[in-house]
């Protein structure tokens, strides 16, 4: 089954290969990378499971396109045309977006862990990194920041800020210092006990870095509405020389957020 194979491919070892081909790979991008592998056929799937550094021949050198978002939706459409209405993903014994199996890859050693993919990426037009792109240190910070937000431990987020760091959300009053930042983070974690943050793109903007994210969860904390929330946003980071967040300007659609919080549960 297609979805079971996507689940099989959910390992840090395979994510590392995708990271070499397409740097700053988000949770969604990793999912679609795995559907791309499955879409390439049995040989690509078995090769990825055995030796992901050997996937190079399946990658289009001109574009490095490793995204097949449409594959699962196409499969659902075919099944629906055959009279099968239920979603095969709901019947699966695993969730393809659970934490990957194995040990997380080391961004600093990707080129030696995946030498063939790294060489192919460097030789692809536009594949060589420039000074303006995201560094491995920033990528590592973003991975740790994402994991910290999912941990239900506010101090884990706060410690990634400089001692005098600042977090401001939608132009409001900033939280300054790790204790205040932890309190702000706690308010979200309390409101959404199952809060999950997925990392999106990392974009260099002059002396700042934009960290894009998707937040999902149910507002089942004290006084909550019980509503499910799914919002996207980004933070604009200014980092200090030690790689801590000195200033973060957070942005999301507050109107859409409040609309989702007060939405009536579906009756379907």
C-alpha positions in Angstrom: 0.0 0.0 0.0 1.2 3.5 -0.9 0.7 5.0 2.5 2.4 2.1 4.3 5.5 2.6 2.2 5.5 6.3 3.0 5.4 5.3 6.7 8.3 2.9 6.1 10.4 5.7 4.7 9.9 7.9 7.8 13.4 7.7 9.1 16.0 10.4 9.9 18.4 8.6 7.5 16.1 9.3 4.6 15.3 12.8 5.8 19.1 13.5 5.7 19.2 12.5 2.1 16.4 14.8 1.3 18.0 17.6 3.2 21.1 17.3 1.0 19.0 17.5 -2.2 16.6 20.2 -0.9 18.1 22.2 2.1 15.8 23.5 4.8 13.3 20.6 4.3 10.2 21.1 6.3 7.9 18.4 7.8 5.6 18.7 4.8 8.4 18.7 2.3 9.8 15.5 3.9 6.4 13.8 3.6 6.2 14.8 -0.1 9.8 13.6 -0.6 8.8 10.2 0.6 5.7 10.1 -1.7 8.1 11.1 -4.5 10.3 8.1 -3.7 7.3 5.8 -3.8 6.1 7.4 -7.0 9.5 6.7 -8.6 8.8 3.0 -8.3 10.0 -0.2 -6.5 13.6 0.3 -7.3 13.8 3.8 -5.8 11.8 2.7 -2.7 14.1 -0.3 -2.1 17.2 1.8 -2.8 16.1 4.5 -0.3 15.4 1.9 2.4 18.9 0.3 1.8 21.1 3.2 0.8 19.5 6.7 0.4 22.8 8.2 -0.8 22.3 6.3 -4.0 19.1 8.1 -5.0 20.9 10.5 -7.2 20.0 8.9 -10.6 16.3 9.5 -9.8 16.8 13.2 -9.2 16.3 15.6 -12.1 19.7 17.4 -12.2 18.2 20.5 -13.8 15.7 21.2 -11.0 16.3 18.8 -8.2 12.6 18.3 -7.9 11.8 15.7 -5.2 8.2 16.6 -4.4 5.2 14.6 -5.3 2.4 16.1 -3.2 -0.3 15.0 -5.6 0.4 11.2 -5.4 -1.8 10.5 -2.3 -4.6 12.7 -3.5 -4.5 11.0 -6.9 -4.8 7.6 -5.2 -7.7 8.7 -3.2 -9.4 10.0 -6.4 -8.9 6.7 -8.2 -10.4 4.8 -5.2 -13.4 7.2 -5.1 -14.0 6.6 -8.8 -14.1 2.9 -7.9 -16.7 3.5 -5.2 -14.4 3.4 -2.2 -15.1 6.5 -0.2 -13.0 6.0 3.0 -9.5 7.5 3.3 -6.9 4.7 3.4 -4.8 6.9 5.7 -7.4 6.6 8.4 -7.1 2.8 8.2 -3.4 2.7 8.5 -1.7 1.3 11.6 0.8 4.2 11.6 0.9 7.9 11.0 3.3 9.0 8.3 4.0 12.2 10.1 5.0 10.8 13.4 8.6 11.5 14.6 11.1 9.8 12.2 12.8 6.6 13.4 16.5 6.4 14.1 19.0 9.1 15.1 18.6 12.7 13.9 21.2 13.6 11.2 24.0 16.0 11.9 23.8 19.0 9.6 27.5 19.6 9.9 28.4 16.2 8.4 25.7 15.7 5.8 28.2 16.1 2.9 30.3 13.2 4.3 27.3 11.1 5.3 25.8 11.5 1.8 28.9 12.2 -0.5 27.3 11.2 -3.8 24.1 13.3 -3.3 26.2 16.2 -2.0 28.5 16.1 -5.1 25.4 16.0 -7.3 23.8 18.9 -5.5 26.9 21.0 -5.8 27.1 20.4 -9.6 23.4 21.2 -10.2 22.8 24.7 -11.6 22.1 26.9 -8.6 23.1 24.1 -6.3 26.2 25.6 -4.7 25.4 27.5 -1.5 26.0 31.2 -1.3 26.9 33.2 1.8 23.4 34.6 1.9 21.8 31.2 2.3 20.8 29.5 5.5 23.8 28.1 7.4 23.9 24.7 9.1 23.9 26.4 12.5 20.7 28.3 11.7 19.1 25.1 10.4 20.1 23.3 13.6 18.6 26.1 15.7 15.3 25.9 13.7 15.1 22.1 14.3 15.7 22.5 18.0 13.2 25.4 18.2 10.5 23.2 16.5 11.1 20.3 18.8 11.1 22.6 21.9 7.7 24.0 21.0 6.3 20.4 20.7 7.8 19.4 24.1 5.3 21.1 26.4 8.4 22.5 28.2 8.4 26.3 28.0 11.9 26.6 29.3 13.2 24.5 26.4 12.0 27.2 24.0 13.2 30.1 26.2 16.8 28.7 26.5 17.2 29.1 22.7 16.9 32.9 23.2 19.7 35.1 24.4 19.4 36.0 28.1 18.2 39.4 27.1 16.2 38.1 24.1 12.8 39.4 23.1 9.7 37.8 21.6 6.9 40.0 20.2 3.8 38.5 18.6 1.8 40.5 16.0 3.2 43.8 17.2 2.1 43.4 20.8 4.0 44.1 24.0 7.3 42.1 23.8 8.2 39.4 26.3 11.8 40.3 27.3 14.1 37.8 29.0 13.9 34.1 29.2 11.5 34.0 32.1 9.0 36.3 30.3 9.4 34.3 27.1 8.8 31.1 28.9 5.6 32.5 30.3 4.3 33.5 26.9 5.1 30.0 25.5 3.4 28.5 28.5 0.2 30.3 27.7 0.1 28.5 24.3 1.1 25.2 25.7 -1.6 25.4 28.4 -4.3 26.4 25.9 -3.2 23.6 23.5 -2.1 20.5 25.5 -1.5 18.6 22.2 0.2 21.6 20.5 2.3 20.5 17.5 4.5 22.9 15.6 5.8 21.9 12.1 8.7 23.7 10.6 8.3 25.3 7.2 10.8 27.3 5.2 13.8 29.2 6.5 14.4 32.4 4.5 17.4 34.7 4.8 16.2 38.3 4.8 19.3 40.6 5.1 20.5 40.3 8.7 17.5 38.3 9.8 16.1 34.9 9.3 12.4 34.1 8.7 11.3 30.9 10.4 8.0 29.7 8.9 5.7 27.3 10.8 2.4 25.6 11.0 0.7 25.2 14.4 -2.0 22.6 15.1 -3.8 21.5 18.2 -7.0 21.4 20.2 -8.0 24.2 22.5 -8.8 21.9 25.4 -6.9 23.8 28.1 -8.7 25.6 31.0 -11.5 27.6 29.7 -10.9 26.4 26.1 -13.4 26.0 23.4 -12.3 22.5 22.4 -11.9 23.7 18.8 -9.2 22.3 16.5 -6.8 25.0 15.3 -4.6 24.9 12.2 -2.7 28.1 11.5 0.4 29.2 9.7 2.8 32.0 10.5 6.4 33.0 10.8 8.9 34.6 13.1 11.6 37.0 12.0 14.7 36.2 14.0 17.7 38.4 14.7 20.5 36.2 16.1 23.4 37.0 18.3 27.0 35.9 17.7 26.4 32.7 19.7 23.5 31.6 17.6 20.8 32.5 20.2 17.6 34.4 19.2 18.1 38.0 20.2 14.8 39.3 18.8 11.9 37.4 17.4 9.0 39.2 15.6 6.1 36.7 15.3 3.3 37.0 12.8 0.1 35.1 12.1 -3.4 35.8 11.0 -5.1 36.7 14.4 -8.5 37.0 12.8 -8.3 33.5 11.3 -7.0 32.1 14.6 -9.9 33.5 16.6 -12.4 32.4 13.9 -11.1 28.8 14.3 -11.2 29.0 18.1 -14.9 29.9 18.0 -15.9 27.6 15.1 -18.7 25.2 15.9 -17.8 21.5 15.6 -18.7 19.9 12.3 -21.8 17.8 12.3 -20.6 15.6 9.5 
